[in-house]
Amino acid sequence: MIQVRDDIRNIAIIAHVDHGKTTLVDGMLKQAKVFREGAHTEERILDSNALERERGITILAKNTAVTWGGVKINIVDTPGHADFGGEVERVLNMVDGALLLIDAVEGPMPQTRFVLRKALALGLRVIVVINKIDRPHARVEEALNETFDLFVELGASDKQADFPVVYAVGLTGVAGYNPDDIAEDLTPLFETILQEIPAPEVDPDAKPQLLVTTLEYDNYKGQIGIGRLHSGSLRRGMPVARITPQGEKYNGRLEYVFTFHNLAKQEVEEVEAGDILAFAGFDVIGISDTITDPDATEGLPPISVEEPTVRMTFGVNTSPFAGREGKTGWGTSRRLRERLDNETRSNVALRVQDGETPEKFIVSGRGELHLGILIEPMRREGYEFEVSKPEVIFRYDAEADETLEPVEEVHIEVADDLAGIVFELLGARRGRMTNMQSENGTTYITYLVPTRFLIGFQSQFVRATSGMGQMHTLFHSYEPVLLYEAPTRQFGSLIADQLGTSTAYALVELQQRGTFFIGPAVEVYEGMVIGEHIRTEDLAVNVAKAKHLTNHRAKPSETTDGLTPARNMSLDDCIEFLAEDELLEVTPTNLRLRKRILDNHERLKEVKRKKTLVAS
């Protein structure tokens, strides 16, 4: 018999990047007395991943729970970036409602559209929170009107479009029903959650059914699965079955059962339907697996995730410095394959396939950032490997008998006097303008651009607008392939022509040739990319050249006088810089750009051969 559990609410917090999701959760945790009085707490408590703290964005969905007025509120903090949409699509299956945060100055942004569309499609009850209303130039009324327009545009039902609104300042932990009448804490927000978010409707007497949506690993308890219990109950020690999305069935026993309380998992004996829980007992657990009664024959419908649009080739490091900086034995193809396969078990938007040779693997994801966030943890763990330039994934439409390519919706925000530069840049990349408006000296432009024309565009856009422009991209659709070549890099590469150590003397002599990525006393090898040439073609140079010794001792400063500091290349910069014939060598301590063919003479022969083929 169906029952309503009034003692639980399950909500997700969704928003565009940097609209204050994690900060608002901080305030909710503090006011629910999660921490003892006077205890020191960090900002963005749920962004526990080192990479999240460095980049200031949420990458992984997190679970926590607070108790307010005797009701347990399970909270899921979700990423705001579309590249991590797989995380959002997974966790929205666990909740009955969502808090949609809107920045009072910026209003709904591109990724607001993405996460809201997912929530509305699942029929979730959405509470709109107009956040940061204390900011200068806050447009509270306009932001609310724009949000309503977005609901209508995304096909919200009449009930969904009649959403409750709360006004808040997440940083100071205050909220109110009216922007001019803010309470001293978040009580209005908690009250709205209890009133508006529906309580779970469950059948406590049915067989237990849980869909695994998140995975964790514990050194003592092993693989841990997290999900919402839709019916029945689960007890520690009870026999259960694990049914995979492919229909395979494995019997086992629950060794541990946890529920979420404040910032920790709490071990319990039994969990009733409607709650979000974690469990352990199976050596292998996968996303979309169903945990149910041993007599059951069918699992719950698996989580559907949008297909990847960009791929890169990961391979064993083949540079002359291979094996020097990573953990011993961690650079083999077996280790690399094992690590990538493990990632796909929790990262549902990622795909891994075998490459042309046993040492290469094709890794597909949602975008350059999605794949970059995979590379960074791997190098920190001690792996060393090489990756290729990102490329888009084409799709064949059998009905229309044509090849399709992914197209991105690009939202740009620049000062009015920089709009002309944007028109020129995106016009050259075959962008189609769909909307443009100007407000208070700022121009807002929307384009549709094929994904392959946008690869490597971010850094060019930042340079052209002197860092003053904002750009957000969102997957739009698949369209017939444009019969144009994707734009290549404007400038060539400076390449080391021999093995050695760079010297200040050589760098000073050569710096008029371009911009260097390395400074003095850096080990280089033949074929290593060490800078950007001022011309379109590549140039091999000797950066290990030393000054002839004489019996005259020079001042130490004379060796570096006039030397321009090297350009510091981050992982994202390196991925954007890559050309078709280049690879990025990734190790725990270094990122090195290099040519696929290291030998200068062999590479020149290959360039001539390609030119001959094109001419013929």
Secondary structure, DSSP 8 states (H G I E B T S, - for coil): --EE-TTEEEEEEEESTTSSHHHHHHHHHHHTT-S-TT----SSTT--SHHHHHHTS--S-EEEEEEETTEEEEEEE---SGGGHHHHHHHGGG-SEEEEEEETTTBS-HHHHHHHHHHHHTT-EEEEEEE-TTSTT--HHHHHHHHHHHHHHTT--HHHHS--EEEEETTTTEEESBTTB--SSSHHHHHHHHHHS---EEBTTS--EEEEEEEEEETTTEEEEEEEEEESEEETT-EEEEE-TT--EEEEE--EEEEEEBTEEEE-SEEETTSEEEEE--S---TT-EEE-TT--------------EEEEEEE--STTTTSSS-TTTTSHHHHHHHHHHHHHH-TT-EEEE-SSTTEEEEEESSHHHHHHHHHHHHHHT--EEEE--EE--EEETTTTEEEEEEEEEEEEEEGGGHHHHHHHHHHTT-EEEEEEEETTEEEEEEEEEHHHHTTHHHHHHHHTTT--EEEEEEEEEEE--SS-----SS-EEEE-SSEE--HHHHHHHGGGEEES--TT-EE-TTEEEEEESSSS-EEE-TT------SS---GGGGTTT--------HHHHHHH--TTEEEEE-SS-EEEEESS--HHHHHHHHHHHHHHHH-
